[in-house]
Amino acid sequence: MQTPISTLKQLSIPNWDPTPDNYPYTGRGFTGSREIILPEYYQSERGFTSGDILKIIEGDTGNTSITFVYDKRLGWLRYE
C-alpha cells in the first residue's frame, strides 16, 4: 500500500531541543530508550473530521473492545 503524497508532505522529522517533559522524545528524530530505538515524526495538529474512527484495544488480547466514530455535528458516537 502506498502512502499518499499529501500525507508525506505533512510529516517532518523533528529538530528541537529535548526537555525532560518531552521524554522519551529527543527532538532529533528518534525516541530515547535503552531497549528499542523508534523513529519519531511530527505532524501538525489536525482537527477531527466526520468519519474518523477511534478504537479502544484490549492490551492482553489485542481485540477491539469499543469503537467510536466521529460526527462533526454530534461528536464521538459509539459504533456497534
N, C-alpha and C positions, 0 to 999 in steps of 0.2 A: 504494500500500500504506500503510495507516495504522499508526502506531506504537501499541502497546498502552499504555493509560494507566498501568499498573503500571510499565512501563519508564520513562516520563517522570517519574514520581514519584521514581525512584532517581537521576536525573541532577540535577546542580546546577552553576551557574556558579561557579567558584572565586573566593574573595576572601581571599587570604592574601598575606603579604609575599614578594616574589620573592627568591631567593638565587641565586648563581652555580651552585650544584649543581643547580638546577631548570631551567636554560636548556635549551630555548627557551621553557619555560612561564613566563608572567609572573605568574600568580596573579590576573589581572584579567579573564580571560575570552577573551584572545587570545594566540596564540604570538608571541614576539618574532622577527621576521625582516625582512630588508631587501626581499626579493622578494615574499613571499606572507604574507598575514595569515590565519591559520586560527583559528576559534573553538576554545576548549578547554573541555571539560566534565569533570566529576569524577563518578565513580560509586564508591560504597562497594565495598570488596573483596567478591568473591563467589567461593565455592569452586566447583570443577568438579562437574558432575552427570553422571550416566550419559547418554551420547548426545551430549555436546559434541564438536565436530569441530575439529581443528587441521589446517590445510593449509599446506604449505611451497610457496611460489610462486617460480618462477624469475624473477629480475629482468629478464632480457633478453627473454623471450618472454611472460611472464605466465601460462604454463602451470603447472598443479599438478604438482609432482614427487613429493611424498609426502603422503598423507593419514593422519591418526591419528584414532581415535575413543576417547573416554574411557569406561571401565567402572569403576564405583565400587569393585568388589572387586579388579580386576586392574590398574587404572591405564590408561596410554595404550597402545593397541594399534594396530598398523599396519593400515590399511584398504585393501584392494585393490579 
